[in-house]
Amino acid sequence: MTAMLWNLGSFIVALGILVFIHEYGHYWVAKRNGVKVLRFSVGFGKKLYSWTNKSGTEFVIGAIPLGGYVRMLDGRVDDVSEADRPFSFDQKRVGQRIAIVAAGPLANFLFAAVALLLMFLIGVAAVKPVVGSVEENSIAARSGMMAKDIIVKVGDTEVVDWQETSYAIIKNVGGIELPVSVQRDGFEVELNFDIAEWQLKDGGVLSGLGIVPLGPKPTTQLAYIEEGSAADLAGLQVSDTILAMNNEAIESWQQLVEIISNSPDQEIVTLIARGDQRLTVSVVPANRPTEEGFSNGYLGVIPKVEKLSKDYVFTHQYAILPALQKAVVETWDRTVLSFQMFGKLLTGKLGLDNLSGPISIAQGAGTSASYGLEYFLGFLAWISINLGVVNLLPLPILDGGHLMYFFIELIRGKPVSERVQEIGFRVGAFVLLMIMGIALMNDFGRL
């Protein structure tokens, strides 16, 4: 429950920031072009709070934090007095209208660059792309990848950390084959991944390939015990070290997990070390059925982990000018990548089951926020870019659809008919709702 509330709170904060930035872009450019703004809303539905500034704009915080809007005076939907006609959106030149509509997505891209700039100034920890293990019968296993391989190149992109590796893989999904170069025993080895059947899994991009990154090694010492769990009822304590179970010496956390998982509702005689003492306790793992309906033992503990060696961890931190350059390049690269991914979804090169919705975003927000400010900034930048890209898609209900109509007007010298626009808005709303529905179904399927 605590994790869910944390994820929800982080999601609301993240989305509130990004919606405000997007709508403020529209608002700021509209005001600079002499358009009267009637309402600036973050959120929909019932008003939680509102106030009105000197120019008559009502600022609103809505109860449903899933978007926002800027309501401008517009003769197509409002009764505009003769005195107010110069301040109406529809009376502005087409170039001005294009600037006002495009300002929202552009504000998202600008915010992403600023967020990444701050992240690189603060410094963000990165991990070298060292393979911890490879899942059996996976794409990576069939390519010949091995544990301890260090990934140095994906396709035509050289990589130095797992984030760069993931982005390079995403850029190539939808294809048939992907060359991956690894460093093994001092030599560079080229592998060939068959990615035609790649799919996004719970563990992310790498999990779809069967790659498990080298990470902190769990020990058999307990770092956390869930209140009311089987471990708590048995009297286990934080810092206890599991030495043996049913007279079988425990040498790894994985070994312990296997014994617990295979022993639901069964008593296990457990030898532990507590300080200088050796104690024997009896634990009865709870029965937590799997999705397939099989019994699965559950103890309710988290192990202490050994930190990664300094040889594998480094920090991306730069002075102001290099940080600014890297932030701009990263923003551009991620924007291009987002457009490429949508293109692959539209052409069928990438399955719709790879779409993610608000639940996945909320989980990502909560996780990144728990890691620290620099990771939350990186998450905000990525989501802000995606928000900007989505809004530029040529669906009439989105900014991109309005821009499409305005560019047509610019070329032909007169506006698109209201009937055509109305039909377009209905089609756009239907397509958008369908995409959101698929994304939500995918989210629930990954829970």
N, C-alpha and C positions, 0 to 999 in steps of 0.2 A: 504493500500500500504506500509506504514511504517513497519507494522508487517511482511509483506511478505518479504521485503528487509532485515529486521533483521534476519528472519529465514534463508533466503538464504545465507546471509553473515556468520552466525554462522555455517551453514551446510558446506560451503566451507572451513572454518577454521578447523572445526572438522575433516572433511574427509581428508583434506590436511595433518594434523598432523598424522592421523592414517595410511594413505597410505605411508607417509614418513617413519614412524616407521617400517611398514611391509617390505617395500623394502630395508630399511637400514639393516634389519636383514639378508636378502639374500646377500646384497652387502658386509657386514662386514665379514661374514663367507666365502664367495667366495674369497675375497682378502686374508684371512688367509690361505686358501687352495691353493693359487697360481693360481687362475683362473683370466684371463684377462677380466675385465668388460668394455664393449664398451660404454654402455649408462645406466644412472640412470634417469628415468623419473617419475615425479609426474604429472599426467594428461596425456591425449591423444590429438591427433590432432595437429593443428598448434602450432609451438613453440612460446611462448610468451617471453621466456628468456632462454639462454643457456650459459654455459661456460665449459671449458675443463681443468682438473687438470693435474699435471705433469706426472701421470701414463697413460694418454691418455683417461680417462673416461670422456665422455660428460654428464654433468648434465643438465637436461631439465625441464622446467615448461611448461606443455601443456595447451591448451585453454579449454579442456573439463575436469573438475575436478572430474571425476568419477572413478578414479583408478590410476594405475601406473605400471611400470615394470622395471626390471633390465635385460638388454640385455648383455649376456655373450658370449664370443667367443666359438663357438660350431661347430665342424667338420661336424655335420649332416646338417647344413644349411649354413655354411661359407666355403670359400676356405681358408684353414689354411696352412700357410707355414710350412716347416719342423722346422724352428726355433721357431715357436709359438705353435707347437703341445703340448709341456708340459704344456702350459697355457690354453688349451682348456677344456671346461667343460666335454665333452664326454670322455676325456682321463683320467679323475680322477677316483679313485677307487669308487665302488658303495657306500661304507660307507661315503665317502666325499660328493658325490652327494646328498645322503639322508640328511646329515647335512646341506648342502647349501639350499635345498628346504624347510626343516623343520624350518629353522631359521626365515623365515618370520612370520608364525603363532606364534612361540615361542616368537618373539619380541613383538607381540601384547599382549600376556599374561603377559609378563614382564612389559610392559608399563602400563597395567591395574593395576597391583599390585602397581607400583610407584604412579599412579594417585590416587588410593584409600589411599595409605599411606599419601600423601599430604593432601587429603580430611580429614582424621581422625586427622592429626596434626593441621590443621586449625580449625576443628570443624564444624560439620554440624547439623543444627537444625532438630529435629525429633518430630513427633506428636504421642502421644499414640493412639492406634487403637480403638477410641471411636466412636461408630456408631451415626451419626447425625440423619439420617432417613432411612427408608426402603421403596423402591418403591412397590406399590401395585402389587399383583400377580407375584412378582419376585421370583427367587429361594430362596433368603434370607427370604422373607416374608412367603413363604410356609414352611420354616424350623422352623419358630417361632421366628426369630430374631426381636429384638425391638430396638427402639431409646434408647440411653444411655448405651446399652450393651458395655462392654469392651472386645475385642477379646484377649484371652490369649494363645490359642493354635489352630493351623490349622493342621489337620492330626496328625502326630507325632512330629510336630515342634512347640516349644514354641516361641511366638512372643512378641515384646515389642513396635514396631512402625508399621506404615502403610507400609513402604517399606518391612520389613520382612514379614508382612502379605501377601502382593502382591506376593512376591517370593514363599512363601509357597503354595499359591493358584495355581500359575502357575505350580509348581512342580506336582500338583495333577490333573490338568485338563487332560481330556482324559479318566478319570475313570468314575465310575458310582455314587458312594457316597463319601462324604467327611465329616468326623466328625469335628465339630468346637466347641471349648469350649469358653464360654463367662462368664464374671463376671457380675452378676446382683443382685443388692441389697445386696451385701456382700456374695453372694453364687455363686459357680461355676455351670453353667448349660451347659450340652452338647446338641448340636443341630446336626442335620444330614442334610447336603445339598445334594440335587439331582443335580449333575453337568453334567449329561449325555448330556444335551442340552446347556451347557454353550457356549457362543460366545463372542469374543472380540468386545467391542463397543467403541464409540467415547470417552467415559469417562475412558476407560482403563479396567483393570482386574476386579476391584470392581464393575464397572458399569454393567458388564456382569452378576453379581450376584444380582444386585439391591441394593447394599449397597452405601449409601451416607455418607462419613466420616464427623464427627463433624468438622466444620471449622469456620472461622471468621464469625460473624453474621452481615449481611448487615443492615444498618440503613436506615432511610428515608431522611438522609442528603446527598446532592449531592457532590461528590468528583471530578467529571469530566463532562464536557458538550462538546459534539462533535460540531465542528464548522459547521454552516449551517444546523444543525439538527432542528427538531421541537421544542426542548427545547430552543435552541439558538434563534430561531425566536420569541419565546414567551417571551424572556427576562429573562429566568431563569439564575441564576448565581451559581458559585461554592460556597458551604457552605449554600445555601438555604436548608431549611428543609420543606418537603411536609407534611402539616398538614391535608388537606382534599381535596377530589375531588368530584365535584358535590354534595356538602353537606354531603358526606360520610367520616367520620373520617378515616384517614390512620394510622393504628397501626403497619404495617409491610411492608417490601419491597415487599414480595410476593403478598400482597394485591394490592399494587401499580402496579406491573407488570401485574396482571390479568386485572385490569381496563384498562391500556394502550393497552394491547394486544387485548382486545375485543372492542376497540374504534378507529379503523383506520379511518382517515379523518373526525372524529367527534370532535366537540368543547367540551373541558372539562374545567369547571370553577374550578380553583385550588387555594386553600388557602396555602400560604407559610409563613414561619418565616424567616426574614432576619435581623439578629441582634436583636434589640428590636422591630422591626416593624412587623406588620402583613399585608401582601399584598395579593391582589387577581389578578391573571393573567389568561388568557385564552390560553390553549394549544390545538393544533390540531395534534395528533399523525400521523406521516407519515404512508403510507400503504406499508408494506413490505410483499409480499406474501410468504407463506411457500412452501416447496418442493411439498406438496400435492395440491397447488393451492389455499389455503384458504387465506383470508385477515388477516393480522396481524399488529396491531398497533406498532409503533416504535417511542420512544421519543428521544433516543440518549444521554443517561446519564449513569453514573456509580455511585453507592452509596458509601459512606464512610462506612468502616466496623470496627466493634469492634474486637480488637485482642483477640485471644484465651486466656483463663486463663492460668497462669503459671503452674497450676496443670496438664495441658494436653501437655505442650511443654517442651522438654529437649534437651540437646546437646550431640551428640556423639563426644567426644574429648578425645584423649589419649596421653600419653607420647610416646616417640619414639619406645621403644621395644614393648609395648602393641599394638601400632598403626601398627607396622610392622607385628606382628602376626595376627592381625585382617584383615589387607590388604591381606595377603597370603591366609588366610582361605576364605575370601570373594571371591577372584579371583578363587580359586579352586571350591567353591560351585556354583558360577555363570557359570563357564565353564562346570561343570557336568550338570547343569540345561539346558544349551543351547544344549548340545548333546542329553539330554533326550527329549527336545522339537522337535528337528529334527527327532528323532526316532519316536515320536508320529505322526508327519506329514507324515512320510513315511509309517507307519503302518495303517494310517487312523483313529487313535484314536483322532486326532486333525484335524479339517477341514482346508483346504487351505485358507478359507476366513479369517483365523487369521494371515496370513502372512502380514508383513508390508514392505513397500518399501522406496525409498528416500524421498518422500513427508512427510511421518510420521516421518522419521529420522530428516528431516529439521525442522519440527515443534517442535520435542523434543529438538533439538539443540538450537533453538531460545528461547524456554521456559526456559530451564536450564540455558542458558547464562544470561537471564534477572534476574534470581534469585540470581546469584552471582557465584564467582569462584569455591567455594566448590561444588556447584551443577553441574556446567559444568564439573568439574573433574570427578564426579560420572557418568555423562552421557558418557563422553569419555571412561571411564573404561568399561562400559557396552557394548558400541558399539565396542570397541577394542576387547573385548572377543568374541563377535559375529562374527567379521571379521575374527579372528583367527580360530574359529570353522568352519565357512563356507568354509574357504580355506583348511581345513583338510578333507572336505567331499570327498569321493572317486570318484569324477568326473574328468576324464582325463584332462579337460581344467584347473582345479584348482591344487594347490599344492598337495592336497590329492591324486589326480589322478596320478601325477608324482611319488609320494611316493609309491603308489600301484604298479606301474610298476617296480620301483627300488627294492622293497621287493621281487617281483616275480623273478627278475633277481638275487637277493641275494640267493634265495632258489634253483633256477634251474641252476644257474651258467652261464647263458647267457641272453642277453637282450631280451625283448619282441620284436617281429618282427615289422618293421616300418609300415607294412600294418595294423597290429592289432592296433598299437598305433594311426594311422591316423583315422581308423574307430572309435576308442574310443574317440578321440578328437572331431569328428563330432557329435557323440551322446551326449557327455558331453556339447558341445556348445548349442545343441538343448534343452537339459534338463534345462540348466542354463537360457537360454533366456525365456523358458516357465515359470520358477519360477519367474523371474524378471517381466514378463508380468502380471502374476497373482498378484504379490505384488503391481504393479502399479495400476491395476484395483481396488484392495482393497483400496488403498490410495485414488483414485478418488471417490470411493463409500462412503468414510468416510468424504469427504470435506463438 
